[in-house]
Amino acid sequence: MNPTNLRLHRSDPLVVALEPLAAGEAVESVVCLEPIAKGHKVAVADVAEGAAVRKFGQVIGVATSAIAAGAWIHEHNLSADVGLLRTEPMERVSPRRNPVQTLGNAVQAQGNAVQTHRNAAVTVPEITDQNPPTFQGFKRPDGSVGTRNMLGILTTVNCSATVAKLIGREVERQSLLEPFENVDGLAVLTHGSGCGLVPEGDGLANLRRTLAGYARHENFGGVLVLGLGCETNDLSSLFGACGLVESDRLRRFAIQEAGGTADAVTRGVDEVLALAAVANQSSRQPASIEHLCLGLQCGGSDGFSALTANPALGVASDLLVAAGGTVILAETPEIYGAEHLLIERAITPQVAADLRERLNWWQRHAGAHGGVLDNNPSPGNKDGGLTTILEKSLGAVAKAGSAPLNGVLSYSERAPGPGLWFMDSPGFDPSSATGEIASGANLLSFTTGRGSVSGFLPTPSIKLSTNTALFERMPGDIDMDCGTILAGRSIETVGREVFDLLLRVASGEPTKSESWGFGEAEFVPWVPGAVF
């Protein structure tokens, strides 16, 4: 690495621009033939048409035309279509490979070429049996522990959404929760489904599993479930199918039974106040880290995601797993092309087969709708330097560190134990995060290189920037800058600082998205299948 560019693996025919490069500027032993934007790739060797192009030593695509040394490598000359490959085998699909174990090690190993300063002190203690880390959380009657103590209003169907919002507005208008000092707020979570669904289909099953996961969630001290009264996903069916039981922490009623909108709002406010009185009896207490469940998310990725924030989050993920906690990786279309890195870590052949099956399902699903999985990188991803889904997926998988993969969960299925799990979901961030929370995530970490302003109630979402320029441009939205890795700090050091931040947020430190009130609009259950 030098101040302008970074070579990630000796077999790579490219380097990544750490700063904008001008036409005519020297890069290694070649001269740039055209301007190269920050985070983008420049060839440092000739690449023949049809040849595999590698980054981190991993295949990220195929050259669709001859690429001269010094040329910009992007979507005009690089494709993820493996059918174009003519000159060498697509080794990335072999589970027998010995892939780069920690993406971004090239940055860590050579960081002193840019900066010679010593790493900053690490505040996280070593994790040992004699010194286990703890956090301050809210203990629940079922033995779980929340990182927040919120109240929630959930809806069975879109038809009850407006009344739910009216209840929330009335509670806010009258400042009714102010006397309850231990209650962190009210989240009104509505959605656009719940009726016109196939009764035995995946759509209704996903929706019910998601709602049940939220109704039981550790971060809720009390939940009201509001129905209309005649929907497919009616209250009795929802509670019966998911084993939900009414209690002083879980209440329900239907608008039609209450007498219409006005009476439903009045009753809803009363129910929220009753739930608040119960939730307020809880206060933060020391809790073992084994009660933390971390959901991993990335969005608005760029060419630095796999170099900085994602592998740093992978370090934090490994620390959490080592301490007995739980980690959930999701976004199935965004591991396409890097799935072998997870398959090699599967604890059983069945876990590996389950992951392959979900990738196969998504390929069929995309094809049935006239698409391909390589459609996944967004325009913003490409502007940031990512060209193909194969390249993007290398960074996405890096978030999960190096822990063994325990199993593959259905969307919003509860993680049955500690360790690393993969949850099947779309790559759409709100839908994926919604599923992770339903699966038990009481913390979320969200890496971004382009900038994200989302949040996901009732779970705090920690934003990690992949580059310092983003952190400085959007300080009101980013919780921590991982771009310092590009200035020579080690991935291990920054990863431990991410872990420390996770514990502080779990103990009550507010995130930037919480300070803005994000989280209600981002509740987006994945409801696949036919709607009638």
C-alpha positions in Angstrom: 0.0 0.0 0.0 1.1 3.5 -0.7 -0.7 6.9 -0.2 -2.6 6.6 -3.5 -3.4 2.9 -4.1 -3.6 -0.5 -2.5 -2.8 -4.0 -3.8 -4.9 -6.6 -2.0 -3.4 -9.8 -3.2 -0.4 -10.8 -5.3 -2.6 -12.6 -7.9 -4.8 -9.5 -8.4 -4.4 -7.7 -11.8 -5.6 -4.5 -10.2 -5.2 -2.1 -7.3 -7.8 0.0 -5.5 -7.4 3.8 -5.7 -7.2 5.3 -2.2 -7.4 8.8 -3.7 -8.6 10.0 -7.1 -6.0 9.3 -9.8 -5.4 11.5 -12.8 -4.8 10.3 -16.3 -1.0 10.0 -16.7 -0.4 9.4 -13.0 1.9 6.5 -12.2 0.5 3.5 -10.3 3.0 0.8 -9.4 4.7 0.1 -12.7 2.0 1.5 -15.0 0.5 4.8 -15.9 -3.2 5.5 -15.6 -4.8 5.8 -19.1 -7.8 7.7 -17.7 -9.0 9.3 -14.5 -9.8 6.8 -11.7 -12.2 7.7 -8.9 -11.5 7.1 -5.2 -12.4 3.5 -4.3 -12.4 2.3 -7.9 -10.1 -0.3 -9.6 -7.3 0.3 -12.0 -5.6 -2.5 -14.0 -1.9 -2.9 -13.3 -1.5 -5.8 -15.8 -3.1 -6.5 -19.2 -6.3 -8.7 -18.9 -7.5 -10.7 -21.9 -11.1 -10.7 -23.0 -12.8 -13.6 -21.3 -10.3 -13.8 -18.4 -11.3 -14.0 -14.8 -10.6 -10.8 -12.8 -9.5 -11.2 -9.2 -9.7 -9.0 -6.1 -8.4 -10.3 -2.8 -7.3 -13.3 -4.9 -11.0 -14.1 -5.4 -12.8 -14.0 -8.8 -15.1 -10.9 -9.0 -16.0 -11.2 -12.6 -15.0 -11.8 -16.2 -13.4 -9.2 -18.6 -16.0 -8.5 -21.4 -13.2 -6.9 -23.5 -9.5 -6.7 -23.3 -8.3 -4.4 -20.5 -5.0 -2.7 -20.9 -2.7 -2.0 -17.9 -3.6 1.5 -16.6 -7.3 1.2 -17.6 -10.3 1.7 -15.3 -12.0 -1.6 -14.4 -15.7 -1.2 -14.0 -19.0 -2.4 -15.5 -18.1 -1.3 -19.0 -15.5 -4.1 -19.1 -16.3 -6.4 -16.2 -19.3 -8.7 -15.8 -20.4 -11.4 -13.3 -21.7 -13.6 -16.1 -19.6 -16.7 -15.7 -20.8 -17.9 -19.1 -18.3 -15.4 -20.6 -15.4 -17.1 -18.9 -13.1 -18.6 -21.5 -9.5 -18.7 -20.3 -9.5 -20.3 -16.8 -11.8 -22.2 -14.5 -14.1 -20.3 -12.1 -12.3 -21.5 -9.0 -14.5 -19.4 -6.6 -17.3 -22.0 -6.7 -15.0 -24.8 -5.3 -15.6 -25.5 -1.6 -12.0 -26.9 -1.4 -10.3 -23.5 -1.9 -8.2 -21.9 0.7 -9.6 -18.3 0.5 -8.4 -15.2 2.2 -9.5 -15.7 5.8 -9.9 -12.1 6.8 -10.7 -9.7 4.0 -8.7 -6.6 4.3 -5.6 -8.1 5.8 -3.6 -6.4 3.2 -4.6 -3.1 4.7 -3.7 -4.3 8.2 -0.4 -5.9 7.3 0.9 -2.9 5.3 -0.8 0.0 7.0 2.5 1.4 8.3 3.4 2.3 4.7 0.9 5.2 5.1 1.0 6.0 8.8 3.8 5.2 11.3 1.9 6.2 14.4 1.1 3.6 17.0 -2.4 2.1 17.3 -4.7 3.9 19.7 -5.3 2.2 23.1 -8.0 -0.5 23.0 -10.7 -0.1 25.7 -12.1 -3.6 25.4 -10.7 -6.1 28.0 -9.5 -9.5 26.9 -12.4 -12.0 27.1 -11.7 -14.7 29.6 -13.7 -16.9 31.9 -12.4 -14.9 34.8 -13.2 -11.6 33.1 -16.4 -12.0 31.1 -17.8 -8.7 29.6 -21.2 -7.6 30.7 -23.7 -4.9 29.8 -26.6 -3.1 31.5 -29.9 -4.5 30.2 -33.5 -5.1 31.0 -34.2 -8.6 32.3 -37.5 -10.1 31.2 -39.7 -12.7 32.9 -38.7 -15.4 30.3 -35.0 -15.0 31.1 -34.1 -12.9 28.1 -32.5 -9.4 28.4 -33.3 -6.3 26.3 -31.0 -3.5 25.4 -34.0 -1.1 25.3 -37.3 -0.9 27.2 -39.8 0.3 24.6 -43.5 -0.1 24.1 -44.8 -1.3 20.8 -48.0 -1.2 18.8 -48.1 -3.9 16.1 -50.8 -4.3 13.4 -52.2 -7.5 12.0 -53.1 -5.9 8.7 -52.7 -2.7 6.7 -56.4 -1.9 7.5 -55.5 -1.2 11.2 -52.4 0.9 10.4 -54.0 4.3 10.6 -55.8 3.7 13.8 -52.5 2.4 15.3 -50.8 5.6 14.2 -53.6 7.7 15.7 -53.1 6.0 19.0 -49.4 6.8 18.9 -50.1 10.4 18.0 -52.5 10.8 20.9 -50.0 9.3 23.4 -47.4 11.7 22.0 -49.7 14.7 21.9 -50.6 14.4 25.6 -47.0 13.4 26.6 -48.5 10.4 28.4 -45.2 8.5 28.7 -43.3 11.2 30.5 -44.1 9.9 34.0 -42.6 6.5 33.1 -38.8 7.2 33.5 -37.8 3.6 32.7 -39.7 3.5 29.4 -37.7 4.4 26.3 -40.5 5.3 24.0 -43.3 4.0 21.9 -42.8 2.4 18.4 -45.9 2.1 16.2 -45.0 -0.5 13.6 -47.3 -0.9 10.7 -47.1 -2.7 7.3 -48.9 -3.1 4.0 -50.1 -6.7 4.2 -52.2 -9.1 6.3 -55.1 -9.8 4.0 -55.6 -11.3 0.5 -52.8 -13.8 1.2 -52.8 -17.5 0.5 -53.7 -19.0 4.0 -51.0 -21.7 3.8 -48.5 -19.7 1.8 -45.0 -18.5 2.7 -46.2 -14.8 2.7 -48.6 -15.3 5.6 -46.2 -17.6 7.4 -43.4 -15.0 7.1 -45.7 -12.2 8.3 -46.9 -14.1 11.3 -43.5 -15.2 12.3 -42.2 -11.7 12.1 -45.1 -10.2 14.1 -44.7 -12.9 16.7 -40.9 -12.3 16.9 -41.6 -8.6 17.6 -44.4 -9.4 20.1 -41.9 -11.4 22.1 -38.9 -9.2 21.6 -36.6 -8.5 24.5 -36.5 -4.8 23.7 -40.2 -4.4 24.2 -41.4 -4.0 27.8 -45.0 -4.2 26.5 -46.8 -4.7 23.2 -50.3 -4.0 21.9 -51.4 -5.9 18.8 -54.2 -4.2 16.9 -56.4 -5.9 14.4 -59.3 -4.9 12.2 -61.5 -7.9 12.8 -62.1 -9.6 9.4 -58.6 -10.0 7.9 -56.9 -13.2 6.8 -54.3 -12.6 9.5 -56.9 -12.1 12.3 -55.8 -11.9 15.9 -57.1 -15.3 16.9 -55.3 -17.0 14.0 -52.1 -15.0 14.6 -52.0 -15.8 18.3 -53.0 -19.4 17.8 -50.5 -20.2 15.0 -47.6 -18.5 16.8 -48.3 -19.6 20.4 -48.8 -16.0 21.6 -50.6 -15.7 24.9 -52.1 -12.5 26.3 -50.6 -11.1 29.5 -49.9 -7.9 31.3 -47.1 -7.3 28.7 -49.0 -8.4 25.6 -52.5 -7.1 24.9 -54.7 -7.3 21.8 -58.0 -6.1 20.4 -59.8 -5.5 17.1 -61.2 -2.2 15.8 -64.5 -3.6 14.8 -65.1 -5.1 18.2 -64.1 -1.8 19.9 -66.8 0.1 18.1 -64.8 1.9 15.3 -62.0 4.4 15.1 -62.9 6.8 17.9 -63.5 4.1 20.5 -60.5 2.1 19.3 -58.2 5.1 19.8 -59.5 5.7 23.3 -59.1 2.1 24.2 -55.7 1.9 22.6 -54.4 4.8 24.7 -55.6 3.1 27.8 -53.9 -0.1 26.8 -50.6 1.7 26.2 -50.8 3.3 29.6 -51.4 0.0 31.2 -48.4 -1.5 29.4 -46.3 1.4 30.4 -47.0 0.9 34.1 -45.8 -2.7 33.8 -42.7 -1.9 31.7 -41.7 0.9 34.1 -41.1 -1.6 36.8 -38.0 -2.8 34.9 -34.7 -1.0 35.2 -31.2 -1.7 33.8 -29.2 -4.4 35.6 -25.9 -6.1 34.9 -26.3 -8.9 32.4 -24.1 -11.5 30.7 -23.0 -10.8 27.2 -24.5 -14.2 26.2 -27.9 -12.3 26.1 -26.8 -10.1 23.2 -27.8 -11.0 19.7 -26.3 -8.8 17.0 -27.8 -8.4 13.5 -25.2 -7.6 10.8 -26.3 -5.2 8.0 -24.6 -3.2 5.3 -26.0 -0.7 2.8 -24.8 2.0 0.5 -21.6 0.0 0.2 -18.5 1.3 -1.6 -15.0 0.1 -2.7 -13.7 0.4 0.9 -16.4 -1.7 2.6 -14.4 -4.9 2.3 -11.3 -3.1 3.5 -12.4 -1.3 6.6 -15.8 -1.4 8.3 -16.9 -4.9 7.3 -13.8 -6.8 8.4 -13.6 -4.6 11.6 -17.2 -5.6 12.3 -16.1 -9.2 11.6 -13.6 -8.8 14.5 -16.4 -7.5 16.8 -18.6 -10.3 15.7 -16.0 -12.9 16.5 -15.5 -11.3 20.0 -19.2 -11.5 20.7 -19.4 -15.2 19.6 -16.4 -16.0 21.7 -18.1 -14.5 24.7 -21.2 -16.6 24.2 -23.3 -14.2 22.3 -25.3 -14.6 19.1 -24.7 -13.1 15.6 -27.0 -13.1 12.6 -25.8 -12.5 9.0 -28.5 -12.1 6.4 -29.2 -10.7 2.9 -29.0 -13.9 0.8 -28.6 -12.2 -2.6 -25.6 -10.3 -1.2 -23.5 -13.3 -0.4 -23.8 -14.7 -3.9 -20.4 -15.3 -5.3 -18.8 -15.5 -1.8 -20.9 -18.2 -0.4 -18.0 -20.6 -0.5 -16.4 -18.5 2.3 -19.4 -19.4 4.5 -19.8 -23.0 3.3 -16.3 -23.8 4.3 -17.2 -22.7 7.9 -20.5 -24.8 8.1 -20.4 -27.1 11.1 -22.2 -29.9 9.3 -22.7 -30.9 5.6 -26.4 -30.2 6.1 -25.8 -26.6 7.1 -23.7 -26.2 3.9 -26.5 -27.8 1.8 -29.1 -25.6 3.4 -27.1 -22.5 2.4 -26.7 -23.7 -1.1 -30.4 -24.4 -1.4 -31.3 -20.9 -0.4 -28.9 -19.5 -3.0 -30.4 -21.8 -5.6 -33.9 -20.6 -4.6 -32.9 -16.9 -5.1 -31.4 -17.7 -8.5 -34.7 -19.3 -9.5 -36.7 -16.5 -8.0 -34.7 -13.8 -9.8 -35.0 -15.7 -13.1 -38.7 -16.1 -12.7 -39.1 -12.3 -12.5 -36.8 -11.6 -15.4 -33.7 -10.7 -13.3 -30.3 -12.0 -12.2 -28.6 -11.8 -8.9 -26.0 -9.5 -10.4 -28.7 -6.8 -10.6 -28.1 -6.4 -6.9 -25.4 -3.7 -6.8 -27.2 -0.4 -6.8 -26.2 2.7 -8.7 -24.8 4.1 -5.5 -22.7 0.9 -4.9 -21.3 1.2 -8.4 -20.5 4.9 -8.0 -18.6 3.9 -4.9 -16.4 1.5 -6.8 -18.2 -1.8 -6.6 -18.9 -3.4 -10.0 -20.4 -6.9 -9.6 -22.3 -8.8 -6.9 -19.3 -11.2 -6.7 -17.2 -8.2 -5.6 -19.8 -6.8 -3.3 -20.4 -10.2 -1.6 -16.8 -10.5 -0.5 -17.3 -7.5 1.7 -20.7 -8.6 2.9 -19.4 -11.9 4.1 -16.5 -10.2 5.9 -19.0 -8.8 8.4 -19.4 -12.3 9.9 -15.8 -12.7 10.9 -14.4 -16.2 11.1 -16.7 -18.1 13.5 -18.2 -21.4 12.5 -21.6 -21.2 10.8 -24.1 -23.0 13.1 -27.1 -23.1 10.8 -29.4 -21.4 8.3 -32.6 -19.8 9.6 -35.8 -19.1 7.7 -36.8 -15.4 7.5 -37.6 -14.1 11.0 -37.0 -17.6 12.6 -35.6 -17.3 16.1 -32.0 -18.1 16.5 -32.1 -21.3 18.7 -28.8 -20.7 20.4 -25.5 -18.8 20.6 -22.9 -18.5 17.8 -23.1 -17.4 14.2 -26.3 -18.0 12.1 -27.3 -17.1 8.6 -30.9 -15.8 8.1 -32.5 -16.0 4.6 -33.7 -12.6 3.5 -33.8 -10.2 0.6 -30.9 -7.7 0.2 -33.3 -4.8 0.8 -32.0 -3.4 4.1 -35.3 -2.6 5.9 -36.8 -6.0 5.1 -33.6 -7.8 6.1 -33.2 -5.9 9.3 -36.8 -6.5 10.2 -36.3 -10.2 9.9 -33.1 -10.1 12.0 -35.0 -8.3 14.8 -37.8 -10.8 14.7 -35.1 -13.5 14.9 -34.0 -12.0 18.2 -31.4 -9.3 17.4 -31.4 -6.8 20.2 -28.5 -4.9 18.6 -27.9 -4.0 14.9 -24.6 -2.9 13.3 -24.9 -1.2 9.9 -21.8 -0.5 7.7 -22.0 2.0 5.0 -19.7 3.7 2.5 -22.2 6.0 0.7 -24.3 7.0 3.7 -27.4 5.6 5.4 -30.0 7.3 7.5 -32.1 4.4 8.6 -32.9 3.0 12.0 -34.9 -0.1 13.2 -37.0 0.1 16.3 -37.0 -1.3 18.9 -33.4 -2.3 18.3 -30.6 0.3 18.3 -28.7 0.5 15.0 -25.0 1.4 15.0 -23.7 3.1 11.8 -20.1 2.4 10.9 -18.6 4.4 8.0 -16.1 2.7 5.7 -14.3 6.0 4.9 -13.4 9.1 6.9 -14.9 11.5 4.3 -18.3 10.0 4.9 -18.0 10.3 8.7 -17.0 14.0 8.3 -19.8 14.7 5.8 -22.6 13.0 7.8 -21.6 13.3 11.5 -25.2 13.4 12.6 -25.8 9.9 11.2 -22.6 7.9 11.6 -21.7 6.5 15.0 -18.1 5.5 14.3 -15.5 6.0 11.6 -13.8 2.8 10.4 -12.0 4.6 7.6 -9.1 5.2 10.0 -7.9 1.7 8.9 -6.9 3.2 5.6 -4.7 5.6 7.6 -2.8 2.7 9.1 -4.8 1.6 12.2 -5.2 -2.2 12.4 -8.5 -4.0 11.7 -8.1 -5.7 15.0 -7.8 -2.5 17.0 -10.8 -0.8 15.2 -12.8 -4.1 15.5 -12.3 -4.1 19.3 -13.4 -0.5 19.4 -16.6 -1.5 17.5 -17.1 -4.2 20.1 -16.7 -1.7 22.9 -19.3 0.6 21.2 -21.7 -2.4 20.9 -21.5 -2.9 24.7 -22.0 0.8 25.4 -25.1 1.0 23.1 -26.4 -2.2 24.7 -26.1 -0.5 28.0 -28.1 2.6 26.9 -25.9 4.9 25.0 -28.1 6.3 22.2 -27.2 5.8 18.6 -27.4 8.6 16.0 -30.5 7.0 14.3 -32.3 6.9 17.7 -31.6 10.5 18.3 -33.5 11.3 15.0 -36.4 9.0 15.8 -35.8 6.6 12.9 -37.3 3.1 13.0 -41.0 3.1 12.4 -41.0 3.5 8.6 -38.2 0.9 8.3 -40.5 -2.0 9.6 -40.9 -3.9 6.4 -41.7 -7.6 6.8 -40.8 -9.8 3.7 -44.1 -11.1 2.4 -43.4 -13.2 -0.7 -46.1 -15.0 -2.7 -49.4 -14.2 -4.3 -51.8 -11.5 -3.2 -55.5 -11.8 -4.2 
